[in-house]
Amino acid sequence: MAKNLEFVLLLDCYGELLTERQKEIAELYYNEDFSLSEIAQIQHITRQAVSDSLRHSEQIMQQTEEKLGMAGRIRQMRNCLEQILESCQNENIPRITELAENGLQWL
Amino acid sequence: MAKNLEFVLLLDCYGELLTERQKEIAELYYNEDFSLSEIAQIQHITRQAVSDSLRHSEQIMQQTEEKLGMAGRIRQMRNCLEQILESCQNENIPRITELAENGLQWL
């Protein structure tokens, strides 16, 4: 199972829709970069159970994204603010730089 | 039942979690500004049924927002981009104005 950066964003958006256990496993895998085997040890379950849990969580999050599309909107907004910050580097406009940097913290 | 602008944003974020009928009624009420009685006529149901449907939809959307908080993030981003646009008015930076205006379209 290749780690997919897309799921880091989906987990950020929809992690609260997972069960406590599913969320814990997904966070260890996507945010903390643990391997399947390491998570199996931590959670006292088999490597296969970790893999099944991740696959199920990914399915839930992907289906929710297909319905709500919030991760896509967050991604667009991040691109937008990053482009604004890039443009700010060529100008002397500290107020806008500050606003865009603050905005990125919400994404 | 007072129309609450908050629900316009919640409907935009979470409308797809409602049933087709619930969504239709909520859109007529919040986006098209129809009254309860007008919606009752359009949908061939009682005014009370419209009111019950809206209340139920609002509950679903509020509970989802408590879990996911996406409407709050969208609101923060909108404020951020509006402040950037305001700052742009005092400077001659059309590139950033354009980026912020495009960004607002995603919100």
Backbone of each chain as ProteinMPNN parsed JSONL, in Angstrom:
{"seq_chain_A": "MAKNLEFVLLLDCYGELLTERQKEIAELYYNEDFSLSEIAQIQHITRQAVSDSLRHSEQIMQQTEEKLGMAGRIRQMRNCLEQILESCQNENIPRITELAENGLQWL", "coords_chain_A": {"N_chain_A": [[0.85, -1.192, 0.0], [0.875, 2.008, -1.07], [1.891, 5.016, 0.485], [-0.215, 7.75, 0.386], [-0.28, 11.066, -0.294], [-2.592, 12.477, -0.614], [-4.378, 11.357, 1.189], [-3.599, 12.396, 3.602], [-4.652, 14.928, 3.635], [-7.374, 14.278, 3.338], [-7.791, 12.917, 5.72], [-7.385, 14.939, 7.522], [-9.606, 16.484, 6.929], [-11.846, 14.744, 7.214], [-11.414, 12.966, 9.287], [-12.796, 12.869, 11.691], [-15.06, 11.472, 11.146], [-14.464, 8.868, 11.296], [-14.18, 5.828, 13.299], [-12.889, 5.827, 16.694], [-10.733, 4.044, 16.896], [-10.157, 3.489, 14.161], [-9.39, 6.034, 13.354], [-7.139, 6.501, 14.926], [-5.346, 4.568, 13.941], [-5.134, 5.424, 11.277], [-4.026, 7.956, 11.661], [-1.538, 7.329, 12.796], [-0.398, 6.079, 10.628], [-0.574, 7.911, 8.412], [0.024, 10.497, 9.411], [2.035, 10.202, 11.323], [3.796, 8.593, 10.152], [4.328, 5.849, 10.652], [5.039, 2.353, 9.998], [3.053, -0.366, 8.586], [3.551, -2.723, 10.049], [4.688, -1.721, 12.4], [2.526, -0.271, 13.435], [0.767, -2.38, 13.869], [2.055, -3.667, 15.981], [1.933, -1.642, 17.965], [-0.826, -1.402, 18.286], [-1.562, -3.893, 19.026], [-2.642, -5.749, 17.197], [-3.093, -7.707, 14.149], [-0.913, -7.321, 11.268], [-2.381, -7.483, 8.965], [-4.905, -6.719, 9.862], [-4.47, -4.051, 10.414], [-3.961, -3.11, 7.846], [-6.461, -3.681, 6.636], [-8.106, -1.986, 8.132], [-7.106, 0.535, 7.423], [-7.684, 0.559, 4.691], [-10.454, 0.498, 4.733], [-11.019, 2.899, 6.086], [-9.991, 4.706, 4.253], [-11.748, 4.35, 2.161], [-14.166, 5.272, 3.283], [-13.494, 7.97, 3.637], [-12.904, 8.789, 1.04], [-15.369, 8.416, -0.212], [-16.873, 10.29, 1.179], [-15.601, 12.604, 0.398], [-16.228, 12.585, -2.316], [-18.898, 13.229, -2.134], [-18.953, 15.707, -0.646], [-16.7, 17.265, -1.268], [-14.94, 18.915, 0.171], [-12.213, 18.718, 0.748], [-11.077, 19.194, -1.715], [-11.754, 21.887, -2.048], [-10.317, 23.032, 0.051], [-7.749, 22.455, -0.843], [-7.62, 23.993, -3.194], [-7.794, 26.535, -2.032], [-5.453, 26.608, -0.574], [-3.53, 26.538, -2.609], [-4.154, 28.993, -3.769], [-3.539, 30.869, -1.705], [-0.834, 30.341, -1.419], [0.135, 31.156, -3.878], [-0.449, 33.862, -3.677], [1.285, 34.552, -1.579], [3.702, 34.067, -2.861], [3.645, 36.029, -4.846], [3.8, 38.198, -3.164], [6.415, 38.202, -2.395], [7.801, 39.583, -4.28], [7.103, 42.155, -3.896], [6.759, 44.943, -1.654], [4.869, 44.382, 0.674], [3.986, 43.913, 3.531], [1.642, 43.627, 5.092], [-0.198, 42.145, 3.566], [1.25, 39.806, 3.185], [1.293, 38.889, 5.828], [-1.45, 38.446, 6.294], [-1.975, 36.401, 4.425], [-0.27, 34.404, 5.352], [-1.389, 33.899, 7.875], [-3.869, 32.965, 7.005], [-3.175, 30.55, 5.784], [-2.681, 28.988, 7.968], [-5.155, 28.117, 8.718], [-5.733, 26.171, 6.998]], "CA_chain_A": [[0.0, 0.0, 0.0], [1.733, 3.201, -1.117], [1.329, 6.139, 1.236], [-0.713, 8.714, -0.581], [-0.391, 12.361, 0.393], [-3.988, 12.857, -0.699], [-5.09, 10.908, 2.378], [-3.268, 13.268, 4.726], [-5.663, 15.996, 3.584], [-8.697, 13.689, 3.604], [-7.839, 12.602, 7.15], [-7.547, 16.23, 8.192], [-10.986, 16.959, 6.718], [-12.922, 13.805, 7.548], [-10.987, 12.021, 10.329], [-13.791, 12.767, 12.765], [-16.143, 10.556, 10.756], [-14.005, 7.496, 11.54], [-14.233, 5.425, 14.714], [-11.681, 6.21, 17.431], [-9.666, 3.102, 16.528], [-9.795, 3.731, 12.751], [-8.707, 7.327, 13.276], [-5.827, 6.322, 15.551], [-4.507, 3.829, 12.99], [-4.881, 6.281, 10.104], [-3.105, 9.035, 12.044], [-0.197, 6.74, 12.942], [0.116, 5.756, 9.295], [-0.433, 9.066, 7.508], [0.624, 11.698, 10.012], [3.245, 9.896, 12.104], [4.663, 7.824, 9.258], [4.649, 4.489, 11.091], [4.766, 1.294, 9.011], [1.948, -1.264, 8.953], [4.003, -3.639, 11.105], [4.85, -0.956, 13.646], [1.182, 0.031, 13.957], [0.243, -3.659, 14.367], [2.66, -3.863, 17.32], [1.395, -0.631, 18.882], [-2.255, -1.607, 18.525], [-1.759, -5.3, 19.397], [-3.482, -6.437, 16.208], [-2.244, -8.21, 13.06], [-0.583, -6.388, 10.189], [-3.514, -7.538, 8.037], [-6.006, -5.936, 10.447], [-4.105, -2.635, 10.199], [-4.173, -2.85, 6.423], [-7.916, -3.66, 6.391], [-8.662, -0.781, 8.753], [-6.723, 1.68, 6.586], [-8.43, 0.497, 3.429], [-11.842, 0.854, 5.037], [-11.04, 4.332, 6.395], [-9.772, 5.438, 2.998], [-12.998, 4.253, 1.404], [-15.124, 6.188, 3.915], [-13.083, 9.355, 3.393], [-13.048, 9.075, -0.392], [-16.798, 8.542, -0.525], [-17.34, 11.566, 1.728], [-15.054, 13.66, -0.468], [-17.027, 12.607, -3.55], [-20.143, 13.939, -1.83], [-18.822, 17.072, -0.108], [-15.639, 17.994, -1.987], [-14.307, 19.946, 0.995], [-10.753, 18.625, 0.622], [-10.758, 19.888, -2.968], [-11.834, 23.336, -1.811], [-9.172, 23.393, 0.905], [-6.562, 22.407, -1.704], [-7.67, 25.194, -4.051], [-7.508, 27.71, -1.216], [-4.036, 26.554, -0.229], [-2.822, 26.997, -3.821], [-4.427, 30.427, -3.941], [-2.764, 31.644, -0.726], [0.595, 30.166, -1.717], [0.441, 32.043, -5.019], [-0.456, 35.236, -3.163], [2.545, 34.716, -0.835], [4.783, 34.124, -3.854], [3.587, 37.369, -5.442], [4.196, 39.167, -2.136], [7.882, 38.232, -2.276], [8.34, 40.564, -5.229], [6.608, 43.488, -3.553], [6.938, 45.215, -0.228], [3.505, 44.498, 1.204], [3.997, 43.018, 4.696], [0.288, 43.387, 5.6], [-0.817, 41.05, 2.807], [2.027, 38.609, 3.529], [0.834, 38.445, 7.145], [-2.805, 37.907, 6.139], [-1.922, 35.118, 3.704], [0.348, 33.409, 6.244], [-2.417, 33.536, 8.86], [-4.893, 32.177, 6.324], [-2.666, 29.195, 5.545], [-2.768, 28.221, 9.21], [-6.5, 27.553, 8.817], [-5.955, 25.152, 5.955]], "C_chain_A": [[0.889, 1.246, 0.0], [1.079, 4.33, -0.316], [0.979, 7.244, 0.26], [-0.972, 10.029, 0.156], [-1.831, 12.87, 0.403], [-4.736, 12.511, 0.594], [-4.757, 11.731, 3.621], [-4.316, 14.387, 4.798], [-7.058, 15.445, 3.898], [-8.866, 13.389, 5.094], [-8.032, 13.884, 7.963], [-9.002, 16.71, 8.087], [-12.024, 16.038, 7.359], [-12.574, 12.805, 8.647], [-12.04, 11.815, 11.406], [-14.974, 11.878, 12.401], [-15.752, 9.101, 10.995], [-14.244, 7.123, 13.007], [-12.917, 5.826, 15.361], [-10.506, 5.339, 16.99], [-9.199, 3.336, 15.078], [-8.957, 5.01, 12.625], [-7.277, 7.211, 13.82], [-4.866, 5.649, 14.573], [-4.152, 4.712, 11.794], [-3.909, 7.405, 10.456], [-1.677, 8.519, 12.205], [0.424, 6.527, 11.56], [0.396, 7.015, 8.475], [0.268, 10.263, 8.134], [1.932, 11.402, 10.727], [4.225, 9.03, 11.325], [5.13, 6.479, 9.82], [4.342, 3.493, 9.967], [3.588, 0.446, 9.488], [2.355, -2.162, 10.129], [4.159, -2.923, 12.44], [3.485, -0.656, 14.282], [0.548, -1.239, 14.539], [0.766, -3.913, 15.784], [2.041, -2.91, 18.346], [-0.042, -0.965, 19.283], [-2.573, -3.042, 18.976], [-2.786, -5.981, 18.491], [-2.555, -6.928, 15.089], [-1.976, -7.114, 12.038], [-1.754, -6.324, 9.193], [-4.679, -6.692, 8.557], [-5.739, -4.438, 10.288], [-4.41, -2.256, 8.754], [-5.663, -2.76, 6.089], [-8.54, -2.382, 6.936], [-8.361, 0.445, 7.893], [-7.541, 1.724, 5.301], [-9.88, 0.94, 3.639], [-11.966, 2.362, 5.316], [-10.896, 5.161, 5.113], [-11.048, 5.474, 2.158], [-14.037, 5.245, 1.958], [-14.784, 7.637, 3.549], [-13.224, 9.734, 1.922], [-14.509, 9.269, -0.777], [-17.343, 9.875, -0.002], [-16.84, 12.719, 0.856], [-15.83, 13.744, -1.788], [-18.328, 13.369, -3.338], [-19.899, 15.417, -1.537], [-17.748, 17.909, -0.806], [-14.915, 19.053, -1.163], [-12.782, 19.913, 0.887], [-10.295, 19.34, -0.651], [-10.782, 21.4, -2.786], [-10.657, 23.819, -0.973], [-7.893, 23.435, 0.052], [-6.491, 23.642, -2.603], [-7.277, 26.439, -3.262], [-6.044, 27.779, -0.846], [-3.201, 27.046, -1.418], [-2.939, 28.498, -3.963], [-3.55, 31.242, -2.987], [-1.266, 31.507, -0.974], [1.011, 31.043, -2.897], [0.462, 33.503, -4.578], [0.858, 35.513, -2.421], [3.727, 34.864, -1.789], [4.829, 35.515, -4.483], [4.051, 38.421, -4.441], [5.712, 39.292, -2.042], [8.498, 39.284, -3.196], [7.905, 41.992, -4.912], [6.886, 43.716, -2.067], [5.562, 45.459, 0.404], [3.35, 43.551, 2.392], [2.603, 42.699, 5.218], [-0.352, 42.197, 4.885], [-0.07, 39.737, 3.075], [1.509, 38.025, 4.838], [-0.558, 37.799, 7.048], [-2.775, 36.53, 5.483], [-1.301, 34.038, 4.582], [-0.632, 32.955, 7.325], [-3.454, 32.626, 8.231], [-4.444, 30.734, 6.129], [-2.743, 28.336, 6.81], [-4.15, 27.576, 9.388], [-6.704, 26.395, 7.855], [-5.259, 23.83, 6.266]], "O_chain_A": [[1.585, 1.504, 0.982], [-0.124, 4.568, -0.424], [1.787, 7.621, -0.589], [-1.769, 10.093, 1.092], [-2.238, 13.598, 1.308], [-5.606, 13.259, 1.041], [-5.532, 11.763, 4.577], [-4.797, 14.74, 5.874], [-7.827, 16.067, 4.631], [-9.943, 13.581, 5.657], [-8.752, 13.9, 8.962], [-9.552, 17.27, 9.035], [-12.976, 16.512, 7.979], [-13.353, 11.89, 8.915], [-12.165, 10.726, 11.965], [-15.801, 11.566, 13.257], [-16.592, 8.205, 10.91], [-14.479, 7.991, 13.847], [-11.944, 6.129, 14.67], [-9.411, 5.845, 16.741], [-7.999, 3.377, 14.806], [-7.964, 5.06, 11.899], [-6.335, 7.755, 13.244], [-3.73, 6.09, 14.394], [-3.003, 4.739, 11.355], [-3.061, 7.769, 9.64], [-0.722, 9.183, 11.803], [1.614, 6.764, 11.355], [1.479, 7.164, 7.909], [1.022, 10.966, 7.461], [2.837, 12.237, 10.745], [5.339, 8.767, 11.778], [6.224, 6.022, 9.489], [3.505, 3.749, 9.102], [3.177, 0.531, 10.646], [1.594, -2.335, 11.081], [3.803, -3.464, 13.487], [3.311, -0.769, 15.495], [-0.123, -1.188, 15.57], [0.015, -4.321, 16.67], [1.675, -3.317, 19.448], [-0.429, -0.832, 20.444], [-3.726, -3.359, 19.271], [-3.676, -6.691, 18.957], [-1.368, -6.603, 15.081], [-2.702, -6.123, 11.951], [-2.073, -5.264, 8.655], [-5.361, -6.027, 7.778], [-6.661, -3.655, 10.057], [-5.027, -1.227, 8.477], [-6.082, -1.872, 5.348], [-9.391, -1.771, 6.29], [-9.232, 1.283, 7.659], [-8.023, 2.777, 4.884], [-10.447, 1.664, 2.821], [-12.897, 3.014, 4.843], [-11.579, 6.166, 4.918], [-11.378, 6.483, 1.535], [-14.696, 5.959, 1.202], [-15.663, 8.425, 3.199], [-13.615, 10.854, 1.595], [-14.849, 10.158, -1.558], [-18.17, 10.512, -0.654], [-17.564, 13.683, 0.609], [-16.06, 14.834, -2.313], [-18.806, 14.064, -4.234], [-20.56, 16.282, -2.111], [-17.883, 19.127, -0.918], [-14.34, 19.987, -1.722], [-12.132, 20.958, 0.93], [-9.259, 20.005, -0.663], [-9.925, 22.108, -3.314], [-10.073, 24.869, -1.243], [-7.065, 24.333, 0.205], [-5.434, 24.255, -2.75], [-6.529, 27.287, -3.749], [-5.453, 28.858, -0.805], [-2.29, 27.858, -1.259], [-1.96, 29.19, -4.24], [-2.893, 32.194, -3.408], [-0.513, 32.457, -0.76], [2.107, 31.602, -2.908], [1.287, 34.288, -5.045], [1.471, 36.565, -2.602], [4.629, 35.67, -1.564], [5.898, 36.107, -4.637], [4.635, 39.431, -4.834], [6.237, 40.338, -1.661], [9.578, 39.807, -2.924], [8.306, 42.931, -5.6], [7.208, 42.784, -1.33], [5.159, 46.6, 0.632], [2.679, 42.523, 2.294], [2.387, 41.606, 5.74], [-0.974, 41.344, 5.52], [-0.691, 38.679, 3.18], [1.309, 36.815, 4.949], [-0.81, 36.749, 7.64], [-3.46, 35.608, 5.924], [-1.746, 32.89, 4.565], [-0.697, 31.771, 7.653], [-3.874, 31.638, 8.834], [-5.236, 29.805, 6.289], [-2.855, 27.113, 6.734], [-4.291, 26.601, 10.126], [-7.732, 25.718, 7.897], [-5.354, 22.883, 5.485]]}, "seq_chain_B": "MAKNLEFVLLLDCYGELLTERQKEIAELYYNEDFSLSEIAQIQHITRQAVSDSLRHSEQIMQQTEEKLGMAGRIRQMRNCLEQILESCQNENIPRITELAENGLQWL", "coords_chain_B": {"N_chain_B": [[-39.801, 30.621, 12.621], [-36.705, 31.942, 12.336], [-34.871, 33.03, 9.523], [-31.598, 31.98, 9.117], [-28.489, 33.119, 8.395], [-26.249, 31.615, 8.741], [-27.005, 29.03, 8.08], [-27.043, 29.032, 5.361], [-24.403, 28.803, 4.601], [-23.816, 26.356, 5.864], [-25.484, 24.682, 4.425], [-24.366, 24.872, 1.93], [-21.955, 23.58, 2.445], [-22.671, 21.033, 3.481], [-24.964, 20.101, 2.262], [-25.144, 17.92, 0.566], [-25.332, 15.762, 2.201], [-27.884, 15.496, 2.941], [-31.204, 14.114, 2.293], [-32.623, 13.899, -1.014], [-35.095, 15.236, -1.089], [-35.087, 16.663, 1.374], [-32.935, 18.357, 0.864], [-33.837, 19.822, -1.319], [-35.987, 21.251, -0.188], [-34.601, 22.721, 1.76], [-32.945, 24.243, 0.134], [-34.783, 25.781, -1.301], [-35.731, 27.315, 0.788], [-33.474, 28.541, 2.062], [-31.712, 29.381, -0.001], [-33.303, 30.307, -2.118], [-35.117, 31.86, -0.935], [-37.856, 31.369, -0.418], [-41.03, 31.299, 1.331], [-42.22, 29.357, 4.187], [-44.894, 28.575, 3.701], [-45.098, 28.917, 0.93], [-43.26, 27.001, 0.041], [-44.516, 24.713, 0.969], [-46.735, 24.65, -0.73], [-45.442, 24.321, -3.247], [-44.203, 21.838, -2.866], [-46.3, 20.201, -2.35], [-46.988, 19.478, 0.295], [-47.721, 19.752, 3.855], [-47.465, 22.898, 5.671], [-46.392, 22.479, 8.139], [-44.972, 20.12, 7.734], [-42.955, 21.024, 6.083], [-41.625, 22.743, 7.831], [-40.806, 20.878, 9.792], [-39.072, 19.307, 8.267], [-37.06, 21.168, 7.621], [-36.074, 21.745, 10.172], [-35.047, 19.297, 10.891], [-33.086, 18.924, 8.922], [-31.402, 21.048, 9.545], [-30.459, 20.234, 11.989], [-28.985, 17.935, 11.299], [-26.983, 19.13, 9.739], [-25.793, 20.898, 11.547], [-24.8, 19.132, 13.457], [-22.944, 17.779, 11.913], [-21.2, 19.853, 11.329], [-20.24, 20.354, 13.898], [-18.654, 18.13, 14.217], [-16.873, 18.174, 11.944], [-16.229, 20.834, 11.266], [-15.87, 22.264, 8.863], [-17.288, 24.376, 7.694], [-16.659, 26.477, 9.365], [-13.932, 26.733, 8.775], [-14.082, 27.496, 6.102], [-15.356, 29.944, 6.428], [-13.417, 31.408, 7.827], [-11.439, 31.491, 5.852], [-12.704, 32.985, 3.918], [-12.972, 35.466, 5.205], [-10.256, 36.044, 5.426], [-9.413, 36.286, 2.701], [-11.038, 38.396, 1.928], [-10.036, 40.441, 3.499], [-7.49, 40.591, 2.408], [-8.144, 41.468, -0.158], [-9.176, 43.972, 0.489], [-6.901, 45.244, 1.472], [-5.523, 45.304, -0.905], [-6.763, 47.299, -2.291], [-5.585, 49.634, -1.54], [-3.164, 49.586, -2.694], [-1.197, 49.161, -5.676], [-1.557, 46.425, -6.99], [-2.392, 44.397, -9.061], [-2.111, 41.659, -9.693], [-2.282, 40.221, -7.277], [-4.801, 41.005, -6.42], [-6.343, 39.761, -8.378], [-5.761, 37.038, -7.877], [-6.851, 36.75, -5.289], [-9.533, 37.332, -5.773], [-10.207, 35.231, -7.491], [-9.815, 33.136, -5.684], [-11.869, 33.562, -3.851], [-14.031, 32.693, -5.29], [-14.008, 29.994, -4.932], [-15.039, 29.617, -2.48]], "CA_chain_B": [[-38.409, 30.212, 12.419], [-35.97, 33.033, 11.682], [-33.862, 32.552, 8.574], [-30.291, 32.19, 9.704], [-27.505, 33.102, 7.312], [-25.328, 30.525, 9.044], [-27.423, 27.799, 7.406], [-26.711, 29.12, 3.928], [-23.055, 28.236, 4.497], [-23.88, 24.931, 6.22], [-26.128, 23.981, 3.303], [-23.35, 24.827, 0.872], [-20.933, 22.592, 2.822], [-23.156, 19.698, 3.854], [-26.243, 19.803, 1.612], [-25.13, 16.596, -0.08], [-25.596, 14.715, 3.201], [-29.338, 15.426, 3.138], [-31.916, 13.396, 1.229], [-32.956, 14.774, -2.146], [-36.239, 16.048, -0.687], [-34.635, 17.603, 2.415], [-32.046, 19.339, 0.236], [-34.693, 20.673, -2.156], [-36.72, 22.155, 0.71], [-33.64, 23.642, 2.39], [-32.476, 25.194, -0.887], [-35.868, 26.743, -1.552], [-35.869, 28.195, 1.951], [-32.276, 29.342, 2.362], [-31.073, 29.998, -1.172], [-34.26, 30.964, -3.015], [-35.886, 32.763, -0.078], [-39.297, 31.103, -0.368], [-41.573, 31.153, 2.695], [-42.668, 27.996, 4.511], [-46.162, 28.287, 3.014], [-44.827, 28.764, -0.512], [-42.603, 25.7, -0.17], [-45.561, 23.703, 1.171], [-47.5, 24.592, -1.993], [-44.582, 23.766, -4.301], [-43.884, 20.422, -2.608], [-47.558, 19.495, -2.056], [-46.997, 18.952, 1.668], [-48.202, 20.79, 4.779], [-46.488, 23.873, 6.153], [-45.725, 21.833, 9.282], [-44.004, 19.146, 7.209], [-41.804, 21.815, 5.613], [-40.935, 23.203, 9.03], [-40.144, 19.707, 10.396], [-37.962, 18.914, 7.394], [-35.983, 22.16, 7.795], [-35.488, 21.587, 11.502], [-34.255, 18.06, 10.874], [-31.895, 19.188, 8.09], [-30.514, 21.945, 10.294], [-29.83, 19.422, 13.027], [-27.963, 17.101, 10.642], [-25.867, 19.972, 9.293], [-25.098, 21.421, 12.73], [-24.037, 18.035, 14.067], [-21.784, 17.51, 11.055], [-20.258, 20.955, 11.53], [-19.567, 20.155, 15.19], [-17.617, 17.111, 14.008], [-15.863, 18.454, 10.905], [-15.808, 22.235, 11.32], [-15.443, 22.776, 7.564], [-17.912, 25.684, 7.446], [-15.838, 27.434, 10.107], [-12.694, 26.964, 8.019], [-14.438, 28.259, 4.899], [-15.642, 31.313, 6.858], [-12.116, 32.026, 8.119], [-10.743, 31.741, 4.59], [-13.411, 34.083, 3.24], [-12.52, 36.68, 5.894], [-8.855, 36.272, 5.081], [-9.314, 36.785, 1.328], [-11.676, 39.719, 1.867], [-9.077, 41.398, 4.066], [-6.415, 40.763, 1.412], [-8.698, 42.326, -1.226], [-9.283, 45.323, 1.046], [-5.545, 45.792, 1.481], [-5.109, 45.522, -2.292], [-7.365, 48.547, -2.799], [-4.692, 50.744, -1.232], [-1.888, 49.396, -3.393], [-1.407, 48.83, -7.082], [-1.059, 45.056, -7.125], [-3.499, 43.693, -9.736], [-1.925, 40.202, -9.697], [-2.797, 39.679, -6.017], [-6.256, 41.22, -6.465], [-6.905, 38.719, -9.24], [-5.658, 35.761, -7.165], [-7.801, 36.732, -4.165], [-10.897, 37.255, -6.337], [-10.387, 33.839, -7.931], [-9.916, 32.3, -4.486], [-13.203, 33.734, -3.256], [-14.997, 31.914, -6.06], [-14.013, 28.611, -4.44], [-15.556, 29.567, -1.103]], "C_chain_B": [[-37.675, 31.331, 11.666], [-34.943, 32.451, 10.714], [-32.484, 32.939, 9.09], [-29.245, 32.038, 8.607], [-26.479, 31.993, 7.487], [-25.682, 29.261, 8.246], [-27.175, 27.838, 5.901], [-25.342, 28.483, 3.705], [-23.06, 26.738, 4.82], [-24.478, 24.111, 5.072], [-25.154, 23.833, 2.138], [-22.327, 23.731, 1.17], [-21.503, 21.176, 2.9], [-24.471, 19.304, 3.197], [-26.299, 18.402, 1.019], [-25.339, 15.456, 0.913], [-27.091, 14.553, 3.462], [-29.967, 14.541, 2.068], [-32.274, 14.412, 0.143], [-34.069, 15.756, -1.751], [-35.846, 17.102, 0.36], [-33.812, 18.728, 1.789], [-32.866, 20.342, -0.58], [-35.407, 21.718, -1.292], [-35.773, 23.184, 1.319], [-33.143, 24.675, 1.375], [-33.533, 26.242, -1.205], [-35.921, 27.77, -0.424], [-34.656, 29.124, 2.093], [-31.683, 30.042, 1.139], [-32.047, 30.78, -2.043], [-35.215, 31.885, -2.248], [-37.404, 32.593, -0.156], [-39.75, 31.012, 1.096], [-41.978, 29.7, 2.927], [-43.929, 27.635, 3.733], [-45.959, 28.104, 1.51], [-44.189, 27.41, -0.812], [-43.621, 24.57, -0.009], [-46.379, 23.525, -0.106], [-46.699, 23.906, -3.097], [-44.404, 22.252, -4.132], [-45.129, 19.573, -2.344], [-47.497, 18.79, -0.707], [-47.494, 20.07, 2.587], [-47.061, 21.725, 5.179], [-45.698, 23.27, 7.323], [-44.659, 20.839, 8.818], [-42.751, 19.854, 6.691], [-40.955, 22.227, 6.815], [-40.172, 22.047, 9.694], [-38.914, 19.302, 9.584], [-36.77, 19.859, 7.579], [-35.278, 21.958, 9.128], [-34.58, 20.35, 11.535], [-32.96, 18.254, 10.073], [-30.886, 20.045, 8.846], [-29.75, 21.168, 11.358], [-28.695, 18.559, 12.435], [-26.731, 17.945, 10.307], [-25.085, 20.529, 10.479], [-24.247, 20.342, 13.393], [-22.792, 17.721, 13.236], [-20.744, 18.609, 11.227], [-19.524, 20.823, 12.866], [-18.444, 19.137, 15.064], [-16.497, 17.612, 13.102], [-15.366, 19.902, 10.892], [-15.412, 22.842, 9.981], [-16.054, 24.15, 7.266], [-17.124, 26.78, 8.169], [-14.559, 27.756, 9.359], [-12.975, 27.808, 6.777], [-14.685, 29.726, 5.284], [-14.342, 32.07, 7.153], [-11.392, 32.408, 6.829], [-11.37, 32.912, 3.842], [-12.985, 35.418, 3.862], [-11.11, 37.047, 5.463], [-8.736, 36.884, 3.682], [-9.959, 38.163, 1.192], [-10.747, 40.791, 2.441], [-7.917, 41.645, 3.097], [-6.9, 41.695, 0.303], [-8.784, 43.783, -0.763], [-7.909, 46.001, 1.044], [-5.074, 46.101, 0.063], [-5.624, 46.846, -2.838], [-6.444, 49.738, -2.585], [-3.35, 50.645, -1.96], [-2.206, 49.099, -4.86], [-0.827, 47.444, -7.356], [-2.153, 44.177, -7.746], [-3.365, 42.177, -9.702], [-2.535, 39.578, -8.429], [-4.317, 39.863, -5.94], [-6.92, 40.092, -7.245], [-6.89, 37.36, -8.527], [-6.703, 35.67, -6.054], [-9.239, 36.632, -4.675], [-11.19, 35.845, -6.841], [-10.601, 32.918, -6.739], [-11.303, 32.368, -3.875], [-14.263, 32.927, -4.003], [-15.084, 30.468, -5.578], [-14.693, 28.494, -3.084], [-17.075, 29.682, -1.036]], "O_chain_B": [[-37.985, 31.625, 10.512], [-34.235, 31.499, 11.043], [-32.244, 34.091, 9.452], [-29.126, 30.987, 7.976], [-25.912, 31.493, 6.515], [-24.803, 28.524, 7.798], [-27.105, 26.796, 5.249], [-25.141, 27.727, 2.754], [-22.399, 25.948, 4.147], [-24.036, 22.998, 4.79], [-25.123, 22.808, 1.456], [-21.88, 23.033, 0.259], [-20.875, 20.228, 2.43], [-25.041, 18.269, 3.543], [-27.358, 17.775, 0.974], [-25.504, 14.305, 0.507], [-27.517, 13.601, 4.115], [-29.337, 14.25, 1.052], [-32.229, 15.623, 0.363], [-33.99, 16.949, -2.041], [-36.217, 18.271, 0.252], [-33.971, 19.898, 2.138], [-32.62, 21.548, -0.537], [-35.429, 22.904, -1.619], [-36.094, 24.37, 1.388], [-32.944, 25.841, 1.717], [-33.231, 27.426, -1.358], [-36.133, 28.958, -0.668], [-34.805, 30.339, 2.226], [-31.205, 31.172, 1.241], [-31.678, 31.792, -2.639], [-36.019, 32.599, -2.847], [-38.15, 33.556, 0.019], [-38.959, 30.69, 1.983], [-42.067, 28.913, 1.985], [-44.036, 26.543, 3.176], [-46.578, 27.235, 0.895], [-44.533, 26.755, -1.795], [-43.595, 23.591, -0.754], [-46.679, 22.403, -0.514], [-47.207, 23.027, -3.793], [-44.447, 21.492, -5.099], [-45.024, 18.364, -2.139], [-47.908, 17.636, -0.585], [-47.668, 21.206, 2.146], [-45.881, 21.402, 5.048], [-44.502, 23.517, 7.476], [-43.59, 20.727, 9.418], [-41.635, 19.355, 6.839], [-39.733, 22.078, 6.813], [-39.025, 22.217, 10.108], [-37.859, 18.995, 10.138], [-35.625, 19.419, 7.682], [-34.05, 21.992, 9.209], [-33.5, 20.364, 12.126], [-31.888, 17.812, 10.484], [-29.68, 19.803, 8.795], [-28.566, 21.405, 11.598], [-27.604, 18.47, 12.997], [-25.595, 17.538, 10.553], [-23.859, 20.622, 10.428], [-23.125, 20.598, 13.832], [-21.725, 17.434, 13.78], [-19.545, 18.333, 11.268], [-18.337, 21.137, 12.962], [-17.408, 19.26, 15.718], [-15.318, 17.496, 13.439], [-14.213, 20.162, 10.547], [-14.688, 23.838, 9.954], [-15.402, 24.994, 6.651], [-16.948, 27.878, 7.641], [-14.14, 28.912, 9.308], [-12.211, 28.713, 6.441], [-14.279, 30.638, 4.563], [-14.192, 33.231, 6.771], [-10.812, 33.488, 6.719], [-10.678, 33.719, 3.221], [-12.677, 36.375, 3.152], [-10.811, 38.206, 5.174], [-8.041, 37.883, 3.497], [-9.481, 39.001, 0.428], [-10.683, 41.909, 1.93], [-7.425, 42.767, 2.981], [-6.177, 42.593, -0.128], [-8.501, 44.706, -1.527], [-7.773, 47.165, 0.669], [-4.316, 47.047, -0.15], [-5.017, 47.444, -3.726], [-6.495, 50.72, -3.325], [-2.507, 51.534, -1.841], [-3.351, 48.822, -5.218], [0.273, 47.32, -7.894], [-2.757, 43.339, -7.076], [-4.372, 41.47, -9.683], [-3.211, 38.551, -8.493], [-5.03, 38.984, -5.455], [-7.934, 39.54, -6.818], [-7.874, 36.622, -8.566], [-7.361, 34.642, -5.895], [-10.065, 35.936, -4.085], [-12.288, 35.326, -6.644], [-11.455, 32.033, -6.772], [-11.849, 31.356, -3.434], [-15.27, 32.525, -3.42], [-16.095, 29.796, -5.782], [-14.901, 27.386, -2.59], [-17.649, 29.655, 0.053]]}, "name": "protein", "num_of_chains": 2, "seq": "MAKNLEFVLLLDCYGELLTERQKEIAELYYNEDFSLSEIAQIQHITRQAVSDSLRHSEQIMQQTEEKLGMAGRIRQMRNCLEQILESCQNENIPRITELAENGLQWLMAKNLEFVLLLDCYGELLTERQKEIAELYYNEDFSLSEIAQIQHITRQAVSDSLRHSEQIMQQTEEKLGMAGRIRQMRNCLEQILESCQNENIPRITELAENGLQWL"}
